[in-house]
Structures are given as structure tokens and as C-alpha cells.
Amino acid sequence: MKLLTFRPARARTGHFGVLLSGNRVLDASALPGRKLPGSVVDCIQQGDAALAALKTTVDDAEAALQRGEQLPHVFALDAVTLEAPLRPGKIMAVGKNYADHAAEGDGHAYTRVAGFIKVTSCVVPHGATIRKPAWTEAYDYENELAIVIGRECCDVAPEAAYECVFGYTIMNDLSCRDVQQAERKEGNICIGKNFPTAAPLGPWIVTRDEIPDPHNLRIVTRVNGEVRQDGNTANQIHRIPAQIAWYSRAGFEPGDLISSGTPAGTGMGYKGPGTWYLQHGDRVECEIEGIGVLANTVTTRKRRA
């Protein structure tokens, strides 16, 4: 299933939904007589029983729609506003996890899982405007498979890692390369990865059962329709079990994320004329096979106080 958070027209708060066939959204948080989770996080926390109840509800809705019934709690996808599917407690990000991306930077790949923390105040949804900071000239995109943790866990063994996975989504790990590189010389990456709107997330979470092999997914990034990144998760250096085992030393809670690195094709690696760094008006589309497309548009305008 594809689980999402959305706002129907004129709604002020997010509703918990499931994507149905035909690009329709079932409002799972407004169904009378059904004991269903009230949010994506609730669904993660409640585990298999919640997923089973939700699947039954989805199957019933799909059958009713096939019969031509009109359901008051089903909306067209293009008639709702998507929010970030969840607000994670923490985002652990893996750096240099594709050899071709490491090569287009300083050429050095990490010998073990390593990276940085992305603060969750950076999270914005599919469709949101992303703001290029005035203090960078190297505003870059990074299309990444994000792993959604399904239960509280700590010190997970690699062979048990997938038992901790709830599902998968997409994160665009926006980066200010000039600041990031200056910070790395001092030993820590912070502001170059953490600034307002630096973590577009979504458009929804795909449950683990729909992606049996997360290491066989094509990753494509387009900027203004031009393909920039075209890779596959099969090329990750450190795979998901290793990522979970290492980062679980910090402890995980349901809904936490691991963003698992990006392939080559970033603005940092471009050597041709002009620049591939993001500019005002650029539309960035991050697509991952089996999940969907996370799209956002760049602005250089500051948000009013």
C-alpha cells in the first residue's frame, strides 16, 4: 500500500490516506465504523494489525469503486494537497554510498557506513517550493531512497535488519556544496545539509511488502525535464542491512528514517558548460521505481516573516 498525508479542499489539518487505483485517495481517517489508524505514524506504531485492517478497508473501497459506487471519502489525487507523509523523529543520512557519486566528488568512498544527521525541521512535501539560500552558489539535488523504520530498536544485527523496516519513500537531500565542503574540512557537516526546505520527502510511503528487493530500483532525477541522475540501488556500496545495523546504535523509533545515498549526476559532478546547480524556477523531479515521483520547484525569494 501507498500511505500518505493530505489535505482535502478547505481542510486545515492533514488527513491519513491510502492511494487507490486510478490516482484516487481514500480518506482513512474519516471512515465511520472502522477502527483504523489516525495517521501514518499511528499506522507504523500499531504494526501488522493496523495494516491488515487498512488493507481490508482498501479492498472494500476498490470493489465498491469497481461497481461504480460513489464514495464520499474518496478524492481525486489532483484535487488534494499532499503533505509530507510523516514528520520523522530523526533522519540518519548515508554519505558517498555510490562509487560513481564518490568519484564525481573527491574520489574517496567511505569504507563503512558514514554520513550525517538531517534535522527534521527541513522536511517539506511533494509540490512544496524549495528555497535556495542566499549564501550559497552551489545548491544541489540528491535523489535518495529513504528507509522508514517500523519499530523501536537498538543494536540491530544485519541479518535482522529488514524486520525493522516498515516501508520506503523518497528524499531529496538538498545540499549547499560550497558550505558543505568548507565544513567538511573542519570535520563536521551541518549547515550545508540543514537549512529551511532542505529535505523534500514523499510523495507517500510504500509498505515493505510492495518492494521485495529495495536493491533493484532505478533512480532518475530530472531538472526541467532533463535527465541528470540515472542509477540503480543495486549499486549501493553499503546495503540497507549494514545501514540499519550501524545507525541503530543511536536507537530507532517508529517513523525514523535512513536516507541511503545518491548516485552520480549531481550538480557537483557536472563538468560541461554552464552549471547544473539549481537556480530560481527550476523544477526538480526525483523518481524511484516502485515508489513514484517527488517534485519540487526552486525559488530564491525569502518567505515573509
Buried (B, 14 or more C-beta within 10 A) or exposed (E): BBBBBBBBEEEEEBBBBBBBEEEBBBBBBBBEEEEBBEBBBBBBBBEEEBBEBBBEBBEBBBEEBEEEEEBEBBBEBEEBBBBBBBBBBBBBBBBBBBBBBBBBBEEEBBEEBBBBBBBBEBBBBBBBEBBBBEEBEBBBBBBBBBBBBBBEBEEBEBEEBBEBBBBBBBBBBBBBBBBBBEBBEEEEBBBBBBBEBBBBBBBBBBBBEEBEEBBEBBBBBBBEEEEBBBBBBEBBBBBBBBBBBBBBEEEBBBBBBBBBBBBBBBBBBBEEEEEBBBEEEBEBBBBBBBBBBBBBBBBEEEEEE
